[in-house]
Amino acid sequence: MGEALSLTKIDSARQRAVAEALRAFLPAHAVLWQEEDTRPYECDGLTAYRNVPMVVALPETEAQVQRVLRTCHAMQVPVVPRGAGTGLSGGALPRGDGVLLSLAKFMRVLRIDPLARVAVVQPGVRNAAISDVVSAFGLYYAPDPSSQIACSIGGNVAENSGGVHCLKYGLTVHNVLKVRGFTVDGEPVAFGSEALDAPGYDLLALAIGSEGMLAVTTEVTVKLLPKPQAAQVVMASFGDVETAGHAVAAIVAAGIVPAGLEMMDQPATRAVEAYVNAGYDLEAAAILLCECDGTPEEVADEIARVREVLARAGATRTSVSRDEPERLRFWSGRKAAFPAVGRISPDYYCMDGTIPRKRLGEVLNFIGEMERKYGLRCPNVFHAGDGNLHPLILFDAASADELRRTEQFAAEVLEKCVAVGGTITGEHGVGVEKIDQMCVQFAPAELEAFHALKRAFDPKGLLNPGKAVPTLRRCAEFGRMHVRGGQLPHPELPRF
């Protein structure tokens, strides 16, 4: 992380020229270039990285998006797409020589087909709003990231977001049928289909999770699911985090696929309980939340099986939600984990990595070692069912030394994830945050393949440049620094 990034300084003459070109077809209020207006767009949810954009464009129609892209392409101006700005990897970090393209005004639900169980929405529609709108039909949209009351579906597509129910119902990529938008030069493009299959290569899976580097999304067709008839949550307590980690693997090994399977350690539950009074066991070293849904008969049977597995796995205590308000209260604590730790620390850094379930205990113990090594607290909350970790490193951004230690702490944890057979990200993306750890996970030939794919969509490297995939030169520098036990600073980010 470190100090605010200087991603190229703003050229005032260039700034005026770009703003004037955009104002030729956008209303004056939709083109921001004064610093007091552009400053609010300087970062996304990863506030340790900041940079004021040269110009902010706020189109309201697809035709306007197309013209923004064509104008910027003709003027060789980089473009960074932005949704709600809740991302946690610096994926929407702007550039001082570029246009930040906000899709915040694309907030319409365009079509609902309850028989086909699909909804067509614009990218600025909030994740939770989709379920609200289709609730009258007995349907809902399954992916539910913790930020779902604020995050937009366009951002979910960019990062392939998940949520507490992704174990059973999948990530964004499993719940989106079609994405429409424009390439960097303004050409219309569509990925996927409302049909069961689409002709040609499966580019939909490529577009989802591409972090706004291949195309700008203007329309998303999502799958809708029937609301379960019943749902209950088992809350289990454990005397140590390693036993809790083994219990997660035991549940899945027993052939049970819960709707959600989440884990929180004691520092996290204590922070959460003081914030929302979720009813958590504060004496436990770790708790598991395991939700079963379906028909009442299916739920009763699965709950009984889960409790049996948990008892054999070493749970010291289990309780089952007695009604819907209690089920929602159990989940309220997990959903509020991030703001809860924000109350006990000046700043926190929410990490994102994925590991094999059987290595949960090992990695949690490793995180404990890193706490002692760097002198920083780190509550843990995560999607235990699919091994997606979200350690929350607590620090003070006003202290340069704490920022440095936090960055080193995070890097070691991510590299541990790779070492045990996992990945450096699960649902937050790479952005600028983990760009160096891409050098750890992928070989130069693999990185070059990623660059070739990027060039196929964006030969001039103008769409969200410098994100997700490091240059081979940067990886070489990172390798040399790594051998010496140091860490690269984040200079001006490389362009493709």
C-alpha positions in Angstrom: 0.0 0.0 0.0 2.2 2.9 1.2 1.7 6.5 0.5 -0.7 8.0 -2.0 0.3 6.9 -5.5 1.3 9.5 -8.2 0.0 7.8 -11.3 1.1 10.5 -13.7 0.5 14.2 -13.0 -2.4 16.1 -14.5 -1.5 18.1 -17.6 -3.8 21.1 -17.4 -3.8 21.8 -21.1 -4.5 18.2 -21.9 -7.2 18.2 -19.2 -9.0 21.2 -20.8 -8.8 19.6 -24.2 -10.3 16.3 -23.0 -13.0 18.0 -21.0 -14.0 20.2 -24.0 -14.1 17.2 -26.3 -16.5 15.3 -23.9 -18.6 18.4 -23.3 -19.3 18.5 -27.0 -21.9 15.7 -26.4 -22.3 15.4 -22.6 -24.1 18.0 -20.4 -21.7 20.3 -18.5 -22.7 18.6 -15.2 -21.7 15.2 -16.6 -18.0 16.2 -17.2 -16.1 17.0 -14.0 -12.5 18.4 -14.1 -12.1 20.8 -11.2 -10.2 19.1 -8.4 -13.0 19.7 -5.9 -15.3 17.7 -8.1 -12.9 14.9 -9.1 -11.4 14.4 -5.6 -14.3 12.1 -4.4 -13.3 9.6 -7.2 -9.7 9.3 -6.1 -10.0 5.8 -4.8 -12.3 2.8 -4.3 -12.8 0.9 -1.1 -9.0 0.3 -0.8 -8.3 3.8 0.4 -4.6 3.3 0.9 -4.2 3.9 -2.9 -5.3 7.3 -4.1 -5.0 9.3 -7.3 -7.1 12.2 -8.6 -8.5 11.6 -12.1 -7.8 14.1 -14.9 -11.5 14.1 -15.9 -14.6 12.3 -14.7 -17.4 11.4 -17.2 -20.9 10.6 -16.0 -22.9 9.4 -19.0 -26.5 8.4 -18.8 -27.1 6.5 -22.0 -25.3 3.7 -23.9 -24.9 6.1 -26.8 -23.0 8.5 -24.5 -20.8 5.7 -23.2 -20.0 4.8 -26.7 -19.0 8.3 -27.6 -16.9 8.7 -24.5 -14.9 5.6 -25.4 -14.6 6.7 -29.1 -13.4 10.1 -28.1 -10.9 8.9 -25.6 -9.6 6.3 -28.0 -9.1 8.9 -30.7 -7.3 11.2 -28.3 -5.2 8.3 -26.8 -6.6 8.9 -23.3 -6.7 6.0 -20.8 -10.2 5.2 -19.5 -10.9 3.6 -16.0 -14.5 2.3 -15.6 -16.1 2.7 -12.2 -19.2 1.3 -10.6 -20.2 2.0 -6.9 -16.6 2.3 -5.8 -16.9 -0.4 -3.2 -14.1 -2.6 -4.6 -11.3 -3.6 -2.3 -8.3 -4.1 -4.7 -7.8 -0.6 -6.2 -9.4 -1.9 -9.5 -11.2 1.5 -10.0 -8.1 3.6 -9.0 -8.0 6.5 -11.6 -5.1 8.0 -13.4 -4.0 11.5 -13.6 -3.7 11.4 -17.3 -7.1 9.6 -17.9 -10.8 9.7 -17.8 -12.7 8.0 -15.0 -15.9 6.6 -16.6 -18.6 6.3 -14.0 -21.6 4.0 -14.7 -23.3 5.2 -11.5 -26.3 6.6 -13.4 -27.1 3.3 -15.1 -29.6 2.3 -12.4 -32.6 0.9 -14.2 -34.1 -2.6 -14.1 -34.9 -3.0 -17.8 -36.8 -6.3 -17.8 -38.0 -9.0 -15.5 -39.2 -12.4 -16.9 -40.4 -14.4 -13.9 -41.2 -17.4 -16.1 -37.8 -17.7 -17.6 -36.4 -16.5 -14.2 -34.2 -13.8 -15.6 -33.8 -10.1 -15.1 -32.0 -7.6 -17.3 -30.4 -4.7 -15.5 -28.1 -1.8 -16.0 -24.6 -2.0 -14.3 -25.4 0.6 -11.7 -28.2 -1.4 -10.1 -27.3 -2.4 -6.6 -26.9 -6.1 -5.9 -29.5 -6.2 -3.2 -32.0 -4.2 -5.2 -32.3 -7.0 -7.7 -33.7 -9.3 -5.1 -35.9 -6.6 -3.7 -37.5 -5.9 -7.1 -38.1 -9.6 -8.0 -39.2 -10.6 -4.5 -42.9 -10.2 -5.4 -42.4 -13.1 -7.9 -41.0 -15.4 -5.2 -37.5 -15.0 -6.7 -34.1 -13.7 -5.7 -30.6 -13.1 -7.0 -28.2 -15.5 -5.2 -24.7 -13.9 -5.0 -24.7 -11.8 -1.8 -21.4 -10.1 -1.1 -21.2 -8.3 2.3 -21.4 -5.0 0.5 -24.6 -6.0 -1.4 -26.6 -3.0 -0.1 -24.1 -0.7 -1.9 -22.2 -2.6 -4.5 -23.4 -2.6 -8.1 -24.0 -5.5 -10.4 -21.5 -4.0 -12.9 -18.8 -4.1 -10.3 -19.8 -7.7 -9.3 -19.3 -8.7 -13.0 -15.9 -7.0 -13.1 -14.6 -8.8 -9.9 -16.7 -12.0 -10.1 -18.1 -11.3 -6.6 -19.3 -14.1 -4.4 -20.9 -13.8 -0.9 -21.9 -16.0 2.0 -24.1 -18.2 -0.1 -21.6 -18.8 -2.9 -20.8 -22.4 -1.7 -24.1 -23.7 -2.9 -25.2 -21.2 -5.4 -22.0 -20.0 -7.0 -20.2 -16.8 -7.8 -21.3 -14.1 -10.2 -20.0 -16.1 -13.2 -22.5 -18.9 -12.3 -25.4 -16.5 -12.0 -25.0 -14.2 -15.1 -26.3 -15.3 -18.5 -25.3 -12.4 -20.7 -23.2 -9.2 -20.6 -23.5 -6.4 -23.1 -21.2 -3.3 -23.5 -18.5 -1.7 -25.6 -14.9 -2.3 -26.3 -12.3 0.4 -25.7 -12.8 1.9 -29.2 -16.6 2.0 -28.8 -17.6 -1.1 -30.7 -20.7 -2.9 -29.3 -20.0 -6.4 -27.9 -22.1 -9.1 -26.2 -20.9 -12.1 -24.2 -23.2 -15.1 -23.5 -26.9 -15.6 -24.2 -30.2 -16.0 -22.4 -30.3 -19.5 -24.1 -28.7 -22.5 -22.5 -25.6 -22.0 -24.7 -24.2 -19.4 -27.0 -22.4 -19.9 -30.4 -18.7 -19.7 -30.6 -16.2 -19.5 -27.7 -17.4 -19.0 -24.1 -16.3 -15.4 -23.8 -18.8 -14.7 -21.0 -16.6 -16.5 -18.4 -13.7 -14.4 -19.8 -15.5 -11.1 -19.4 -16.7 -11.8 -15.8 -13.8 -11.1 -13.5 -11.8 -9.2 -16.1 -11.7 -6.2 -13.9 -12.9 -3.7 -16.5 -9.8 -4.3 -18.7 -11.5 -5.9 -21.7 -14.8 -4.0 -22.1 -17.2 -1.6 -20.4 -20.4 -3.2 -19.3 -23.7 -1.4 -19.9 -26.2 -4.3 -19.5 -26.3 -7.5 -17.5 -28.8 -10.4 -17.7 -28.9 -12.4 -14.4 -30.4 -15.7 -13.4 -33.1 -15.7 -10.7 -33.8 -18.5 -8.3 -36.9 -19.4 -6.3 -36.8 -18.4 -2.7 -36.2 -21.5 -0.5 -39.3 -22.6 1.5 -37.2 -22.8 4.6 -33.8 -22.0 6.0 -32.0 -22.5 9.3 -28.5 -21.8 10.6 -26.4 -23.9 12.8 -24.0 -22.0 14.9 -21.1 -24.1 16.2 -18.4 -23.2 18.7 -14.8 -24.5 18.8 -11.9 -24.4 21.2 -9.3 -23.6 18.6 -9.3 -22.4 15.0 -7.5 -25.5 13.6 -10.3 -27.8 14.9 -12.9 -25.4 13.3 -11.0 -25.6 10.0 -11.0 -29.3 10.0 -14.8 -29.3 10.7 -15.4 -27.3 7.5 -13.6 -30.0 5.5 -15.5 -32.7 7.4 -18.9 -31.2 6.4 -18.1 -31.1 2.7 -16.5 -34.6 2.9 -19.7 -35.9 4.3 -21.5 -35.0 1.0 -23.3 -32.0 2.5 -23.4 -28.8 0.5 -24.8 -26.1 2.8 -26.2 -22.8 1.4 -23.5 -21.0 3.4 -20.6 -22.1 5.6 -18.8 -19.2 7.2 -16.1 -19.0 9.9 -15.1 -16.2 12.3 -12.4 -16.3 15.0 -12.7 -14.8 18.5 -11.3 -11.3 17.8 -13.8 -11.0 15.0 -16.8 -12.3 17.0 -16.0 -10.0 19.9 -15.8 -7.0 17.6 -19.1 -7.9 15.9 -21.0 -8.7 19.0 -20.3 -5.3 20.5 -21.6 -3.8 17.2 -24.8 -5.8 16.3 -25.5 -8.2 19.2 -25.8 -11.2 16.9 -25.8 -13.7 19.8 -22.3 -15.2 19.2 -20.4 -17.3 21.7 -17.7 -15.0 22.8 -15.8 -17.7 24.7 -15.2 -19.8 21.6 -11.9 -19.5 19.8 -13.8 -19.7 16.5 -17.4 -20.2 15.4 -19.0 -21.7 12.3 -22.2 -20.6 10.7 -23.7 -23.3 8.6 -27.0 -22.6 6.7 -29.3 -25.3 5.3 -32.1 -24.3 2.9 -34.8 -26.1 0.9 -38.1 -27.7 1.8 -38.8 -28.0 5.6 -38.2 -31.7 5.4 -34.8 -31.2 3.5 -33.7 -28.6 6.0 -34.6 -30.7 9.1 -32.7 -33.7 7.7 -29.6 -31.7 6.7 -29.5 -29.8 10.0 -29.4 -33.1 11.8 -26.6 -34.4 9.6 -24.6 -31.2 10.0 -24.9 -31.4 13.8 -23.7 -35.0 13.8 -20.7 -34.1 11.7 -19.9 -31.0 13.9 -20.1 -33.1 17.1 -17.6 -35.7 15.7 -15.4 -32.9 14.5 -15.0 -31.4 18.0 -17.6 -28.7 18.3 -18.0 -27.7 21.9 -21.4 -26.3 21.4 -24.1 -26.0 18.7 -27.3 -24.1 18.4 -29.9 -23.8 15.7 -31.8 -20.7 14.7 -35.4 -21.1 16.0 -37.1 -18.6 13.6 -36.4 -16.3 10.7 -35.5 -13.2 12.9 -32.9 -15.3 14.7 -31.5 -16.7 11.4 -31.1 -13.1 10.1 -29.5 -12.1 13.4 -26.9 -14.8 13.1 -26.1 -13.6 9.6 -26.1 -9.9 10.6 -22.9 -10.4 12.5 -21.1 -11.9 9.6 -22.4 -9.3 7.2 -21.4 -6.5 9.6 -17.9 -7.8 10.2 -16.1 -5.2 8.2 -17.7 -2.1 9.7 -17.5 -3.7 13.1 -13.7 -3.9 13.0 -13.7 -0.3 11.7 -15.0 0.7 15.1 -12.0 -0.7 16.9 -9.1 0.5 14.7 -8.3 3.7 12.8 -8.0 1.7 9.6 -8.2 -1.9 8.4 -7.0 -3.7 5.3 -9.4 -6.4 4.1 -7.4 -9.2 2.3 -8.7 -11.8 -0.1 -7.1 -15.1 -0.8 -8.3 -18.7 -1.4 -6.9 -22.0 -0.2 -7.8 -25.6 -0.1 -10.3 -26.3 2.7 -8.1 -28.9 4.3 -5.3 -26.2 4.8 -7.6 -23.8 6.7 -6.1 -24.6 10.1 -2.6 -24.3 8.9 -3.1 -21.0 7.2 -5.0 -19.5 10.2 -2.1 -20.5 12.5 0.3 -18.9 10.0 -1.7 -15.6 10.2 -1.3 -15.8 13.9 2.4 -16.0 13.5 2.3 -13.0 11.2 0.4 -11.0 13.8 3.2 -11.6 16.3 5.9 -11.0 13.7 4.5 -7.6 12.5 2.9 -6.5 15.8 -0.5 -6.0 14.2 -3.9 -7.5 15.1 -5.8 -9.5 12.4 -9.4 -10.7 13.0 -10.4 -13.4 10.5 -13.8 -13.8 8.8 -14.2 -15.8 5.7 -16.2 -18.0 3.4 -14.9 -21.2 4.9 -16.9 -23.5 2.6 -14.8 -22.6 -0.4 -11.7 -21.6 1.4 -12.0 -17.8 0.6 -10.1 -16.0 3.4 -10.8 -12.4 4.4 -8.2 -11.5 7.1 -8.7 -8.0 8.4 -5.3 -6.4 9.3 -5.8 -3.5 11.7 -3.5 -0.6 11.4 -3.2 3.2 11.5 -2.8 4.8 8.1 -1.3 7.9 9.7 1.8 5.8 10.6 4.1 5.2 7.7 5.7 2.3 9.6 2.3 0.6 10.2 1.4 1.0 6.5 4.7 -0.7 5.6 4.3 -3.6 8.1 0.7 -4.0 6.9 1.8 -4.4 3.3 4.4 -6.9 4.2 2.0 -8.9 6.4 -0.5 -9.0 3.5 2.1 -10.1 1.0 3.3 -13.0 3.2 -0.2 -14.2 3.7 -1.0 -14.1 0.0 2.2 -15.9 -0.9 1.3 -18.6 1.8 -2.0 -19.1 0.0 -0.1 -19.8 -3.2 2.3 -22.1 -1.4 -0.5 -24.3 0.0 -2.1 -24.7 -3.4 -4.5 -21.7 -3.4 -4.7 -18.4 -5.2 -4.1 -14.7 -4.4 -7.7 -13.8 -4.8 -11.2 -15.2 -4.5 -13.6 -12.4 -5.3 -12.0 -9.0 -4.8 -9.8 -9.1 -7.9 -6.1 -8.2 -8.2 -6.4 -4.5 -9.2 -3.2 -2.7 -8.0 -3.2 -4.3 -4.6 -1.9 -7.8 -5.5 -0.1 -7.0 -8.8 3.3 -8.2 -7.4 1.8 -11.4 -6.0 0.8 -12.2 -9.6 4.5 -12.6 -10.2 4.5 -15.3 -7.5 1.5 -17.2 -8.8 2.2 -17.2 -12.5 5.2 -17.9 -14.7 6.4 -15.4 -17.2 4.9 -17.4 -20.1 1.5 -17.4 -18.4 1.7 -13.6 -17.8 2.6 -13.0 -21.4 -0.5 -15.0 -22.4 -2.6 -12.7 -20.3 -1.0 -9.7 -22.0 -1.7 -11.2 -25.4 -5.4 -11.6 -24.4 -5.5 -8.0 -23.2 -4.0 -6.8 -26.5 -6.6 -8.8 -28.5 -9.3 -6.6 -26.9 -7.3 -3.4 -26.3 -4.2 -3.2 -28.6 -3.2 0.3 -27.3 -3.7 -0.6 -23.6 -6.1 2.3 -22.9 -8.8 0.5 -20.8 -8.0 0.3 -17.1 -4.2 0.1 -17.8 -1.8 -1.1 -15.2 -4.2 -3.3 -13.4 -4.3 -7.0 -12.6 -1.4 -8.3 -14.8 2.2 -7.0 -14.1 4.7 -6.4 -16.8 7.5 -9.0 -17.0 10.0 -6.2 -16.2 8.2 -5.5 -13.0 8.2 -9.2 -12.1 11.9 -9.4 -12.7 12.4 -6.4 -10.4 10.1 -7.9 -7.8 12.0 -11.2 -7.9 15.3 -9.4 -7.3 13.8 -7.4 -4.4 12.2 -10.5 -3.0 15.5 -12.3 -2.8 16.9 -9.4 -0.7 13.9 -9.6 1.6 12.6 -6.2 0.5 9.5 -5.1 -1.3 8.9 -3.0 -4.4 7.2 0.4 -3.9 4.2 1.2 -6.1 5.5 3.7 -8.6 3.6 4.8 -11.6 1.8 1.7 -12.7 2.9 0.0 -15.9 0.8 0.2 -19.0 0.3 -2.8 -21.3 
